[in-house]
């Protein structure tokens, strides 16, 4: 996940530099003697922000996959029964699995930070306050993703079931918004029949995904950072925390109902 995130970030930075060379942009010195490059629009994100966002996506997907197997793997192997003979209850077990995933993501994020600091020195792109906000937001995204993965794992008795659920939901969460945006670009006079039905269907699905997909919370926060809206940024942080807490509570309830037996 670390290596793939760095490769994707490098590709995006390379394309950004290429667009600068081809089109030319406004160049201004920053307060720390580095260079900031701005696009044609005032709300254009900082050069490092978009690559970081996609690197975080990759790290978060890995965390979700790991979390989705956290409970089902031990239940499938029969180790849960042994654990619960000791001083372990469902709450402490779920919280421990959650913290484990957050710590794993923190390690991934540390490598990302070192990478972007190095790239900042090489490219002379400044690391702005938006970069720091994105780091904070990414930690909360990791909480959302870990909680969602644990939620999937809590009612799966087999590892294979957890992985399948992870793949299905990840594909839905990432593809439906893209398909919806593509369909919305079609002129209204051409959107008839099957296209019209598809637009309405994806519109409803997208509205639901906006609240149930952990990726949507990062996207809202990233948009708030790009627009410089402190209020929206704080709202995204609060909603991310609520999402995480709700899923963890539900996961504990499902885990208690399912029990520890295979």
Secondary structure, 3 states (H helix, E strand, C coil): CHHHHHHHHHHHHHHHHHHHHHHCCEEEECCCCCEEEECCCCCCCCHHHHHHHHHHHHHHHHHHHHHHCHHHHHHHHCHHHHHCCCCCCHHHHHHHHHHHHHHHHHHHHHHHHHHHHHHHHHHCECCCHHHHHHHHHHHHHHHHHHHHHHHHHHCCCCHHHHHHHHHHHHHHHHHHHHHHHHHHCCCCCCCCCHHHHHHHHHHHHHHHHHHHCHHHHHHHHHHHHHHCCHHHHHHHHHHHHHHHHHHHHHHHHHHHHHCCCC
